[in-house]
């Protein structure tokens, strides 16, 4: 797919009226036009390092929201199983909303993690190439050391982000299974089976919450490094 809205000289073009800057950037991202986007941002005085910091923050925010939603859904499942009497149909409707919110929040994470990886790879490649431009050995050594440390910190963060990502579908599946079981048996005498089902879903969601928290914590450290002078 080509990159829309860009002429050969990099100028912005839209039929009829000028496009707002933010809308252009969004369009470029959706089109997957990372290279023109990064080039345009750098021409505007925004380096890849700063762009990466914003991307990491965006991914971190998405993971915070997803973690909150999964934890909320799990807690509401537990409360529904512990409830005595009351409106079981209403509790089921609430659980459905919790599941839908978890699904939506989880879907927002992966594209943001992908965007972090795209910018990071471009930044590291450029940084590595530009080490050859140094004339002062001490400055070159200092920059190479900072590059190695930033790469290492980024690699650990990406590993945690992908680990959390790999647990999302199993966690959603477990939540959905519990939701269906609750729907089919909320008026039956199957409390023991419901509790057993909760133990299963809890054991599936808990590792996701842990991996997401590791990723969230690691993102904060990388953002601080990227934003430091």
Rosetta blueprint (number, residue, H / E / L):
1 X L
2 X L
3 X L
4 X L
5 X L
6 X E
7 X L
8 X L
9 X L
10 X L
11 X L
12 X E
13 X L
14 X L
15 X L
16 X L
17 X L
18 X L
19 X L
20 X L
21 X H
22 X H
23 X H
24 X H
25 X H
26 X H
27 X H
28 X H
29 X H
30 X H
31 X L
32 X L
33 X L
34 X H
35 X H
36 X H
37 X H
38 X H
39 X H
40 X H
41 X H
42 X H
43 X H
44 X L
45 X L
46 X L
47 X L
48 X H
49 X H
50 X H
51 X H
52 X H
53 X H
54 X H
55 X H
56 X H
57 X H
58 X H
59 X H
60 X H
61 X H
62 X H
63 X H
64 X H
65 X H
66 X H
67 X H
68 X H
69 X H
70 X H
71 X H
72 X H
73 X H
74 X H
75 X H
76 X H
77 X H
78 X H
79 X H
80 X H
81 X H
82 X H
83 X L
84 X L
85 X L
86 X L
87 X L
88 X H
89 X H
90 X H
91 X H
92 X H
93 X H
94 X H
95 X H
96 X H
97 X H
98 X H
99 X H
100 X H
101 X H
102 X H
103 X H
104 X H
105 X H
106 X H
107 X H
108 X H
109 X H
110 X H
111 X H
112 X H
113 X H
114 X H
115 X H
116 X H
117 X H
118 X H
119 X H
120 X H
121 X H
122 X H
123 X H
124 X H
125 X H
126 X H
127 X H
128 X H
129 X H
130 X H
131 X H
132 X H
133 X H
134 X L
135 X L
136 X L
137 X H
138 X H
139 X H
140 X H
141 X H
142 X H
143 X H
144 X H
145 X H
146 X H
147 X H
148 X H
149 X H
150 X H
151 X H
152 X H
153 X H
154 X H
155 X H
156 X H
157 X H
158 X H
159 X H
160 X H
161 X H
162 X H
163 X H
164 X H
165 X H
166 X H
167 X H
168 X H
169 X H
170 X H
171 X H
172 X H
173 X H
174 X H
175 X H
176 X H
177 X H
178 X H
179 X H
180 X H
181 X H
182 X H
183 X H
184 X H
185 X H
186 X L
187 X L
188 X L
189 X L
190 X L
191 X H
192 X H
193 X H
194 X H
195 X H
196 X H
197 X H
198 X H
199 X H
200 X H
201 X H
202 X H
203 X H
204 X H
205 X H
206 X H
207 X H
208 X H
209 X H
210 X H
211 X H
212 X H
213 X H
214 X H
215 X H
216 X H
217 X H
218 X H
219 X H
220 X H
221 X H
222 X H
223 X H
224 X H
225 X H
226 X H
227 X H
228 X L
229 X L
